[in-house]
Amino acid sequence: MENVIIVFKDDVNEKTVERLNGEIEEAYHNIPIVSGEVPEAAIPLLEKNKDIVTVEVDQRVHINGQTEDWGIQTVNAKQSWNSNYTGQGIKIAVIDSGISPHHDLKIAGGDIVYFLYYFIS
């Protein structure tokens, strides 16, 4: 069995995954994506399905030793945390278009750019 993320074009069709002996662990409500397990042989069948945009193997990422994110000091986060500003009522969206090489990350492929375009356009 492979851990996968399945992106549907429109609506999630759980039966498509179940018919191939897959098991959905989580379905996301705001976007047509599920994560779960499917037999390795089912991945090419899912990729050919006209209602599926992509099937990605859900890969684990491990940190080698960094204990505090470098950005905390860079943006003076501790000063902000101590200022009593809560951020209540503020909405922020972050679009991450990729991964830069870093010694703390083991990167094994993947392309998220088209995936973001699908949900933004």
N, CA, C and O of each residue as an XYZ file, in Angstrom:
484
protein
N       0.846     -1.188      0.000
C       0.000      0.000      0.000
C       0.888      1.246      0.000
O       1.946      1.275      0.629
N       0.438      2.258     -0.710
C       1.150      3.536     -0.786
C       0.285      4.629     -0.160
O      -0.924      4.677     -0.382
N       0.912      5.502      0.620
C       0.228      6.701      1.106
C       0.198      7.695     -0.047
O       1.238      8.003     -0.629
N      -0.989      8.197     -0.380
C      -1.127      9.097     -1.523
C      -2.019     10.286     -1.187
O      -2.799     10.270     -0.234
N      -1.867     11.313     -2.013
C      -2.764     12.464     -2.017
C      -3.395     12.475     -3.403
O      -2.688     12.455     -4.410
N      -4.718     12.508     -3.454
C      -5.436     12.455     -4.726
C      -6.196     13.764     -4.896
O      -6.988     14.149     -4.037
N      -5.947     14.445     -6.018
C      -6.607     15.710     -6.320
C      -7.647     15.451     -7.408
O      -7.311     15.040     -8.519
N      -8.902     15.694     -7.078
C     -10.001     15.528     -8.028
C     -10.245     16.848     -8.763
O      -9.950     17.916     -8.226
N     -10.777     16.784     -9.978
C     -11.070     17.996    -10.754
C     -12.173     18.818    -10.095
O     -12.032     20.029     -9.926
N     -13.247     18.172     -9.732
C     -14.387     18.907     -9.183
C     -14.737     18.380     -7.799
O     -14.310     18.941     -6.790
N     -15.498     17.324     -7.750
C     -15.929     16.760     -6.473
C     -15.202     15.458     -6.193
O     -14.863     14.704     -7.105
N     -14.970     15.210     -4.916
C     -14.338     13.956     -4.498
C     -15.315     12.816     -4.732
O     -16.489     12.910     -4.373
N     -14.826     11.738     -5.335
C     -15.621     10.540     -5.520
C     -14.935      9.420     -4.735
O     -14.022      8.763     -5.236
N     -15.383      9.216     -3.511
C     -14.756      8.225     -2.638
C     -14.853      6.819     -3.205
O     -13.965      5.999     -2.972
N     -15.912      6.529     -3.942
C     -16.095      5.184     -4.504
C     -14.998      4.841     -5.511
O     -14.636      3.675     -5.666
N     -14.470      5.859     -6.197
C     -13.381      5.628     -7.143
C     -12.181      5.020     -6.427
O     -11.539      4.109     -6.949
N     -11.881      5.520     -5.238
C     -10.747      5.023     -4.448
C     -11.082      3.668     -3.847
O     -10.255      2.757     -3.876
N     -12.271      3.524     -3.307
C     -12.679      2.283     -2.639
C     -12.751      1.107     -3.611
O     -12.428     -0.020     -3.235
N     -13.172      1.354     -4.865
C     -13.253      0.285     -5.865
C     -11.893     -0.327     -6.171
O     -11.804     -1.467     -6.626
N     -10.841      0.433     -5.920
C      -9.481     -0.054     -6.179
C      -8.806     -0.516     -4.889
O      -7.579     -0.546     -4.789
N      -9.634     -0.877     -3.899
C      -9.155     -1.356     -2.597
C      -8.332     -0.310     -1.841
O      -7.425     -0.645     -1.079
N      -8.665      0.953     -2.067
C      -8.012      2.037     -1.349
C      -8.821      2.441     -0.133
O     -10.009      2.139     -0.022
N      -8.156      3.124      0.768
C      -8.814      3.590      1.985
C      -8.520      5.074      2.173
O      -7.360      5.479      2.236
N      -9.570      5.878      2.260
C      -9.421      7.319      2.466
C      -9.278      7.575      3.958
O     -10.122      7.171      4.757
N      -8.192      8.254      4.320
C      -7.960      8.597      5.724
C      -8.483      9.988      6.045
O      -8.957     10.234      7.154
N      -8.398     10.909      5.069
C      -8.864     12.269      5.309
C      -9.363     12.872      4.008
O      -8.720     12.753      2.965
N     -10.521     13.524      4.083
C     -11.074     14.261      2.950
C     -11.133     15.724      3.365
O     -11.563     16.042      4.474
N     -10.704     16.610      2.484
C     -10.671     18.034      2.798
C     -11.943     18.683      2.279
O     -12.381     18.392      1.166
N     -12.529     19.545      3.066
C     -13.854     20.074      2.744
C     -13.834     21.265      1.793
O     -14.812     21.474      1.075
N     -12.775     22.046      1.759
C     -12.746     23.247      0.927
C     -12.129     23.026     -0.447
O     -12.305     23.846     -1.349
N     -11.418     21.937     -0.607
C     -10.798     21.614     -1.887
C     -11.014     20.128     -2.157
O     -11.083     19.339     -1.215
N     -11.123     19.730     -3.439
C     -11.436     18.327     -3.759
C     -10.214     17.410     -3.681
O      -9.725     16.910     -4.694
N      -9.735     17.205     -2.448
C      -8.541     16.397     -2.228
C      -8.803     15.393     -1.117
O      -9.488     15.692     -0.139
N      -8.242     14.188     -1.284
C      -8.264     13.188     -0.215
C      -6.854     12.666     -0.022
O      -6.026     12.724     -0.931
N      -6.592     12.154      1.173
C      -5.336     11.444      1.414
C      -5.696     10.090      1.992
O      -6.717      9.932      2.660
N      -4.847      9.126      1.725
C      -5.117      7.789      2.230
C      -4.133      6.788      1.650
O      -3.027      7.143      1.242
N      -4.550      5.541      1.622
C      -3.702      4.462      1.125
C      -4.384      3.754     -0.035
O      -5.592      3.519     -0.020
N      -3.579      3.421     -1.041
C      -4.062      2.622     -2.165
C      -2.979      1.618     -2.523
O      -1.800      1.860     -2.262
N      -3.364      0.490     -3.120
C      -2.337     -0.437     -3.610
C      -1.483      0.263     -4.668
O      -1.986      1.085     -5.433
N      -0.212     -0.062     -4.705
C       0.703      0.581     -5.659
C       0.210      0.420     -7.096
O       0.356      1.332     -7.910
N      -0.365     -0.723     -7.404
C      -0.860     -0.980     -8.766
C      -2.062     -0.110     -9.123
O      -2.382      0.036    -10.303
N      -2.729      0.465     -8.138
C      -3.904      1.300     -8.397
C      -3.532      2.716     -8.826
O      -4.360      3.412     -9.414
N      -2.309      3.157     -8.546
C      -1.920      4.533     -8.846
C      -2.047      4.857    -10.338
O      -2.642      5.882    -10.672
N      -1.516      4.031    -11.254
C      -1.675      4.358    -12.680
C      -3.144      4.396    -13.115
O      -3.505      5.185    -13.987
N      -3.979      3.566    -12.526
C      -5.407      3.568    -12.863
C      -6.071      4.862    -12.411
O      -6.896      5.429    -13.126
N      -5.704      5.325    -11.216
C      -6.246      6.587    -10.721
C      -5.768      7.750    -11.589
O      -6.538      8.665    -11.880
N      -4.512      7.719    -11.999
C      -3.952      8.804    -12.820
C      -4.640      8.907    -14.182
O      -4.686      9.988    -14.768
N      -5.171      7.803    -14.687
C      -5.859      7.802    -15.983
C      -7.317      8.230    -15.864
O      -7.970      8.485    -16.875
N      -7.832      8.311    -14.644
C      -9.235      8.669    -14.424
C      -9.468     10.123    -14.840
O      -8.745     11.018    -14.403
N     -10.472     10.355    -15.679
C     -10.737     11.696    -16.203
C     -11.170     12.689    -15.122
O     -11.099     13.898    -15.341
N     -11.614     12.205    -13.969
C     -12.067     13.085    -12.897
C     -10.969     13.409    -11.880
O     -11.216     14.096    -10.889
N      -9.747     12.907    -12.136
C      -8.632     13.118    -11.206
C      -7.554     13.952    -11.888
O      -7.145     13.661    -13.012
N      -7.098     14.999    -11.191
C      -6.051     15.874    -11.714
C      -4.685     15.221    -11.549
O      -3.889     15.180    -12.487
N      -4.419     14.709    -10.347
C      -3.125     14.092    -10.084
C      -3.198     13.181     -8.864
O      -4.070     13.315     -8.005
N      -2.260     12.260     -8.825
C      -2.068     11.384     -7.665
C      -0.601     11.522     -7.283
O       0.285     11.244     -8.091
N      -0.349     11.948     -6.064
C       1.026     12.140     -5.596
C       1.290     11.211     -4.424
O       0.451     11.073     -3.534
N       2.457     10.573     -4.423
C       2.848      9.774     -3.267
C       3.117     10.744     -2.124
O       3.860     11.712     -2.288
N       2.517     10.488     -0.977
C       2.650     11.357      0.197
C       3.963     11.006      0.888
O       4.049     10.015      1.613
N       4.976     11.824      0.658
C       6.316     11.537      1.163
C       6.558     12.227      2.496
O       6.140     13.367      2.698
N       7.225     11.544      3.391
C       7.567     12.100      4.693
C       8.830     12.942      4.577
O       9.754     12.599      3.839
N       8.857     14.043      5.312
C      10.011     14.932      5.356
C      10.541     14.915      6.778
O       9.774     15.023      7.735
N      11.859     14.778      6.918
C      12.477     14.712      8.243
C      13.443     15.876      8.424
O      14.160     16.244      7.494
N      13.462     16.454      9.623
C      14.396     17.515      9.971
C      15.578     16.883     10.686
O      15.396     16.072     11.594
N      16.791     17.252     10.281
C      17.990     16.640     10.841
C      18.431     17.200     12.182
O      19.076     16.478     12.943
N      18.120     18.436     12.512
C      18.631     18.904     13.788
C      18.283     20.327     14.155
O      18.534     20.732     15.290
N      17.725     21.095     13.264
C      17.399     22.480     13.577
C      16.295     22.502     14.632
O      15.240     21.901     14.429
N      16.520     23.182     15.746
C      15.531     23.181     16.824
C      14.662     24.427     16.811
O      13.515     24.369     17.253
N      15.159     25.533     16.327
C      14.352     26.746     16.216
C      14.464     27.254     14.793
O      15.566     27.400     14.264
N      13.343     27.519     14.182
C      13.314     27.980     12.806
C      14.121     29.270     12.681
O      13.980     30.176     13.503
N      14.964     29.351     11.656
C      15.822     30.520     11.435
C      15.003     31.792     11.268
O      15.476     32.880     11.598
N      13.786     31.668     10.761
C      12.963     32.847     10.501
C      12.473     33.550     11.755
O      12.142     34.734     11.704
N      12.421     32.848     12.880
C      11.952     33.458     14.127
C      12.837     34.643     14.491
O      12.333     35.715     14.827
N      14.138     34.460     14.427
C      15.059     35.548     14.749
C      15.058     36.594     13.627
O      15.115     37.794     13.897
N      14.994     36.144     12.389
C      15.073     37.047     11.242
C      13.955     38.082     11.246
O      14.195     39.240     10.903
N      12.737     37.693     11.626
C      11.596     38.623     11.609
C      11.279     39.185     12.992
O      10.226     39.792     13.187
N      12.173     38.990     13.945
C      11.965     39.478     15.317
C      10.649     38.968     15.903
O       9.918     39.720     16.547
N      10.357     37.707     15.680
C       9.090     37.129     16.119
C       8.900     37.200     17.630
O       7.791     37.464     18.093
N       9.952     36.972     18.408
C       9.806     36.986     19.867
C       9.365     38.359     20.368
O       8.566     38.456     21.300
N       9.884     39.416     19.751
C       9.467     40.772     20.116
C       7.977     40.951     19.821
O       7.244     41.536     20.617
N       7.547     40.446     18.683
C       6.141     40.537     18.310
C       5.261     39.740     19.274
O       4.198     40.210     19.681
N       5.706     38.528     19.638
C       4.928     37.697     20.549
C       4.728     38.399     21.894
O       3.682     38.248     22.525
N       5.723     39.161     22.328
C       5.653     39.837     23.633
C       4.921     41.170     23.578
O       4.778     41.824     24.611
N       4.453     41.595     22.412
C       3.821     42.908     22.251
C       2.333     42.918     22.584
O       1.713     43.982     22.580
N       1.749     41.763     22.872
C       0.317     41.613     23.183
C      -0.606     41.794     21.980
O      -1.824     41.866     22.144
N      -0.042     41.868     20.769
C      -0.890     41.860     19.584
C      -1.291     40.417     19.322
O      -0.437     39.531     19.288
N      -2.592     40.171     19.135
C      -3.062     38.797     18.964
C      -3.284     38.413     17.502
O      -3.272     37.229     17.165
N      -3.482     39.393     16.641
C      -3.788     39.088     15.249
C      -5.260     38.780     15.033
O      -5.668     38.413     13.932
N      -6.050     38.928     16.075
C      -7.481     38.648     15.963
C      -8.103     39.527     14.882
O      -7.883     40.738     14.856
N      -8.878     38.914     13.994
C      -9.532     39.621     12.911
C      -8.676     39.785     11.665
O      -9.141     40.347     10.674
N      -7.449     39.313     11.692
C      -6.545     39.426     10.553
C      -6.516     38.093      9.811
O      -6.401     37.034     10.427
N      -6.622     38.152      8.481
C      -6.540     36.944      7.663
C      -5.305     37.034      6.785
O      -5.029     38.068      6.177
N      -4.568     35.935      6.728
C      -3.346     35.877      5.934
C      -3.388     34.607      5.093
O      -3.776     33.546      5.581
N      -2.991     34.718      3.837
C      -2.883     33.548      2.971
C      -1.436     33.434      2.507
O      -0.817     34.432      2.135
N      -0.906     32.231      2.529
C       0.454     31.982      2.073
C       0.394     30.983      0.927
O      -0.188     29.906      1.058
N       0.994     31.346     -0.185
C       1.079     30.429     -1.321
C       2.552     30.077     -1.477
O       3.379     30.933     -1.794
N       2.861     28.833     -1.255
C       4.228     28.351     -1.346
C       4.378     27.620     -2.669
O       3.747     26.585     -2.880
N       5.200     28.142     -3.553
C       5.291     27.576     -4.897
C       6.431     26.587     -5.076
O       6.749     26.215     -6.205
N       7.052     26.154     -3.987
C       8.105     25.169     -4.156
C       8.980     25.018     -2.933
O       8.720     25.609     -1.885
N      10.015     24.221     -3.079
C      10.936     23.933     -1.989
C      12.338     24.265     -2.479
O      12.757     23.807     -3.542
N      13.057     25.058     -1.704
C      14.458     25.325     -2.025
C      15.324     24.286     -1.341
O      14.990     23.831     -0.246
N      16.424     23.902     -1.959
C      17.316     22.940     -1.309
C      17.809     23.466      0.039
O      18.148     24.642      0.170
N      17.845     22.595      1.026
C      18.307     22.953      2.370
C      18.852     21.693      3.020
O      18.304     20.607      2.829
N      19.925     21.828      3.787
C      20.566     20.648      4.379
C      19.689     19.924      5.399
O      19.953     18.766      5.722
N      18.643     20.594      5.915
C      17.746     19.937      6.858
C      16.631     19.158      6.174
O      15.885     18.439      6.839
N      16.506     19.288      4.857
C      15.413     18.637      4.134
C      15.943     17.591      3.171
O      16.960     17.795      2.507
N      15.245     16.474      3.104
C      15.512     15.466      2.089
C      14.384     15.600      1.072
O      13.260     15.175      1.336
N      14.671     16.182     -0.076
C      13.653     16.490     -1.075
C      13.660     15.399     -2.130
O      14.712     15.046     -2.663
N      12.482     14.866     -2.431
C      12.384     13.768     -3.391
C      11.371     14.103     -4.476
O      10.344     13.435     -4.593
N      11.652     15.133     -5.272
C      10.814     15.455     -6.424
C       9.517     16.142     -6.069
O       9.320     16.598     -4.943
N       8.636     16.208     -7.047
C       7.335     16.828     -6.853
C       7.273     18.168     -7.557
O       8.282     18.861     -7.685
N       6.083     18.530     -8.015
C       5.877     19.810     -8.675
C       4.510     20.315     -8.265
O       3.493     19.744     -8.657
N       4.475     21.367     -7.489
C       3.221     21.870     -6.936
C       2.695     23.079     -7.705
O       1.573     23.517     -7.450
N       3.468     23.629     -8.633
C       3.080     24.867     -9.296
C       1.749     24.713    -10.023
O       0.864     25.551     -9.854
N       1.583     23.663    -10.829
C       0.324     23.484    -11.551
C      -0.824     23.241    -10.586
O      -1.962     23.620    -10.866
N      -0.541     22.619     -9.465
C      -1.557     22.347     -8.460
C      -2.095     23.648     -7.893
O      -3.308     23.795     -7.739
N      -1.223     24.594     -7.580
C      -1.657     25.886     -7.061
C      -2.430     26.649     -8.119
O      -3.438     27.283     -7.809
N      -1.973     26.598     -9.374
C      -2.659     27.294    -10.441
C      -4.098     26.808    -10.563
O      -5.011     27.604    -10.780
N      -4.297     25.509    -10.424
C      -5.628     24.921    -10.528
C      -6.587     25.532     -9.527
O      -7.738     25.813     -9.861
N      -6.125     25.741     -8.299
C      -7.016     26.245     -7.263
C      -7.105     27.763     -7.203
O      -8.030     28.302     -6.595
N      -6.161     28.456     -7.820
C      -6.203     29.913     -7.825
C      -7.003     30.418     -9.014
O      -7.728     31.406     -8.898
N      -6.878     29.751    -10.158
C      -7.529     30.244    -11.380
C      -9.018     29.973    -11.386
O      -9.706     30.327    -12.343
